[in-house]
Amino acid sequence: MPEITGKRVLVTGGAGFIGSHLVDRIVKELPASLVVVDNLFLGKEKNLEEARIAFPALKLYRADASDYESMGEILQRERVDVVFNLAVIPLPTSLERPRWTVDVNVAIATAVCELLREGRYETLIHFSSSEAYGSAQYVPMDESHPLLPSTPYAASKAAGDQVVLSYRHTFGLDAAIVRPFNNFGPRQNEGAYAGVIPIVIRRALQREPVIIYGDGEQTRDFVFVRTTADAALRAYQQPETRGHVINLATGQELSINRLVRAILEILGIEVPVIHEAPRLGDVRRHCGSAELARKLIGFEPETAVSDGLAETVSWYRQQLEVK
């Protein structure tokens, strides 16, 4: 069974929300070296503060993961063994700059695959997104669910997955794909391109109306971020994952209406809730099956959504009070 201990690890998008939690998790395994590549489009250096304290040798390259030459130079310089690829242009950006989002996201997947094919490193764990499925045709959504992306972002993630799988099939790459459903937790971006949970928390704390797009009955399968980070590490540790796409989900769906009520209840705040027109490309229903993850990596979400929300609310409240 491969172990991260003693390995030279690189995380693209490692200063981002999920990426920084994965970096924290990898630090606990005592890697030989740990490198983050992030252009800080969404990532923040402060997300790596805890990791730097625990692992002072952590290196951050402010670089574009879609740049094949730059990535090649970094991999050679750092003599990397393992790449966790989380670099991405996010969904909201694809509604404003669709062609650029697609171009960059597909280029990221192609670059890391080509560099692996050339032997620049040994193993790739690539991050997909449940958005690749589009709205549920059936639930729970397993890995055989058709890919019906409803935004350019979702299409770019589906395309990137196909690139990874094609390189695996053609060249026998040591690669696996994890496909998380809706992650939440501390450090999720609260500024431009923010997720629904930090938006609701911030508006409520500022005593502003909370806006729900559409009727609010659209559902999501919310996964606590540290659960995803742990699962990604396990995916590396289990060779049986290679060549597979693996859902990381709870199998529970939560409507946006219920989510907003839960957040306001935790905060103990009452503010108006306003419904506006649905957002472009918004999926209607998401609820994932994690059966394959259970089989291959013993996946079990240990943090209940209610507990995760309480921790998340507490973290954002503290951050906003500091500001």
N, C-alpha and C positions, 0 to 999 in steps of 0.2 A: 504494500500500500504506500503510495507516494506521500511524503510529508513535506510541509513547507519549512520546517525546522532545517536551518542550514542552507536553504535555497536562496538564490538571488531573484527577487520578485519585483515586477513592475506593474503598476496599476494606472491605466489611462483613465482620466476623469476622477482621479483619486482625491481631488480637493472638493469634489461635489458632495451632494447629500448622501447617496448610497455609497459612493466611492470612499468617502472619509471614514464611514463606519466599517467598511471592509478593511481599510488600512489599519484601523484600531484593532480589528480582529486578527489580522495577520501579525501584528506586532507581538501579540501574546504567544505566537508560535516560535518566536526567536529565529527569524530568517537571517541569513548571512548578510543580506543587504535588502533595502527597500527603497524603491524609486517611484515617484509619482510624476506622471506627465499630464499636465492640465493647462489649457490656454486661459483659464479663469474667465471664460465666457459666462458660465454660471457658478463655477467653483470659487471658493474663497480660501485664502491662506489660513485664516483663523480656524477653519474646519479641521486643520491638521495640528492645532496646538497641543491637544492631548497626546497625539501620536509622537510629536517631536519631543515631548517631555519623557515619554516612555522609551523612545528609540531615537536618541539624538543624531544618529547617523543618517536619518531619513533625508533623501534628496528630493527636491522639487525642480523639475524642468518646466518652465513656462513655454510650452510648445504645442503645436497642432498635431494631434494623433493621426490626422488624415494625410500628413506630409510624410510620404514614404522615405525620403532621404533623411529627414530629421530623425524619424523613428529608428531608422537603420543605424545612424550614428550613435544614438543613445543606447540602443541595445548592444552595440559592439563595445562602446566605452564601459558600460556597466556589466558586461558579460552576463546578461539576464538568462535565467532558466525558465521562468514562468511569467506569462502575461495574463492579467485579468483586465478585460477590455470593457470599460464602462463609459468611455468618451461618447458624447452624443449631443446633437442639436435637438432641443426639446420640442414637444408637440406644439405649444403656443407659437413658437417661432415659425413653424411650418405653415401657419395660417397667414403670416405676414410675408415670409420669404420662402415660399414652397420649393422653388428650384434649388436654391442654395442649401436648404435643409437636406433634400434628397441627395444632392451631389456630395455633400460632406459626409453624411452618415454612411452612404455606400462606400465612399472612399476610405473611411476609417476601417470598415470591415475588410476591404480588399487589401489595404496596407498591412494590417496585422497578419492576415492569412499569407500574403506573399512573402513576408519576412519569416514566417514560420516555415514555409515551403523551402526557403533558401537556407534553413538551418541556423538562423540567427538566434533562436531560442528553442525551447523544447516543447512547451505545453501552452495551449490557449484555452482560457475559460471566457467565453464571450457572453455578454449580457444582451438579451433580447428584451421584448416588452409584450405584455398581454394585449396591447393595442393592436398588435399584428393580426389578432383574431377578428377585430371589429366587434359588432354587437353579437351576443350569443345566439347561435342557431339552436342550441340545446344546452342544458346545464346538468351537471357541472361540465365545463369546457375542458376536455382533455387535449393531449398533444395532437390528436387526429382531427380536431376541429378545423374546418376550412379556414384559410387565411383570407379574410375579407376586410382589409384595412380601409378605414373611412376618412383618413387624413393623409396628407403627404408624409408626415412624420411616421405614421403607422406603416405606410407602404415602404418607407426607407428602412425601417427596422425589419420588416418581412424580407425585403431584398437582401439586407445584410446577413440575415440568417441563412438564406439560400446560398449566398457566397461562401459562408463558412462550411455548410454541409457539402457543397460541391467540391471544395478543396479537400475536405475530409475524404470524400468518396474517390476523387481522382488521384490524390497524392498521398492518401493515408495519414493525414495530419493527426497529431495527438491533440484533439480539440473537442470541447463539449460546449453546449449552449444552455444557459439558464434563462428562463422566461418568467420574471417576477410579475405578479399582479400589482395592484396599487400600493406602493410603499408609503409609509408615513412614519413620522418620528422627529426627534430633535434634529436641527440643522436643515430641514427641508426649506428650500428657497422661499423667502417671504417677500421678496421684492418683485422685480420684473419677472414674468413667467412663473409666478408663484402657484403652488398647489392649493386645492380647495381648503384643506385643513388650516394651514397658516393664514390664509386670507380671512377665514371666518374668525379665527382667534384674534387676529390683529384688529379687525373691524369691531368686534365685540368689546375688546379692551379699550378701544377708542370711543366707545358708545356710538358707533355708526351703524346704520342699517346693514344687515347681512343680505347679500344678493344671491339668489339661486337662479340659475339659468334653466329655463324650461319648467316643467311641473314638479321637479325634484324627486320624482319617483324612479329616475334612472338609478341603477345599482352598480356598486363596485365591490370588489373583493379586496379588503384592506389587509396588508401584511406589514407587521412592524419591522422596521429597517434592520435591527440587529438579527432578526430571524433570517432575513435574506443574506446578510453578510456571512453568517455562520453556514448557511446552506451552500453558498458559493465556495467556501473553503472545503466543505465536504465533497462537493462535486469534483474538486481537484484531487482529493484524497482517494476517490473511488474510480479506478480505471474503467469500470463498467459503464460509466457515464459517457465515454468517448463516442462521438457520432450521434448522440441523442440531443433532442431539445427537451428540457425538463421544466415543467411548470413549478413555480413557487407560489402557492396559494393556500388559503384557509378552507375553501369550500363553503364559505358563508358570504352571503351578499347583504349589503347594507345600502339602503336608499340614501340619497343626499339629504332628503328631508329629515330622516332619522339621525343621520350623522350630525347635522346642524343642531338639532334638538339636544343631542348628547353633549356636544361641545358647550353649548350655552348652559346646560345643567351643571357641568363640571365647573364652569367659570362662575356660576351663580349670578349670571347677568341676563337681563331681559332687554332685547333690542328688537326693533321691527325686522321682519323677514320679508323681503320683496322678491317677487318672481319676475324675471325678465325673459326676453326671447331666448330660445335655445341657442347654444353655441354651435358654430360650424363643425360638422363631423363628430359631434358628441355621441359616443356609443350609448346604447339604451340599457344594456344588461351585461354584467360581468360576474361570473362565479366560476372559479377554477377548480379543476380536479388535481390533487397532488398525489394521486396513487403511484405514478411512476417515481416521483421523488421519494415517497415512502419506501418503495421497493429498492431503489438504487442507493439512496444515501440516508435512509432512516429518518426522513424529514418529518418533523412534528412541530408546528408552531407553538412555542411555549408561552408566548405573551398574548393574552386575550386582548381583543380590540379595546375593550373598556379600560384595561390597565395601561395599554399603550397610549390611549388618548389622554389619560390622566397625567402620565409622565410628559407627554408632548405639550399639553397645555401649561404645565408647570414650567417647562423649559422656556417656552415662548413668553410667558408672563415675566419671567426673570430677565430675559433678553430685552424686552421692551421697557422694563423698569430701569435697567442699566442705561439705556439710551436716554 
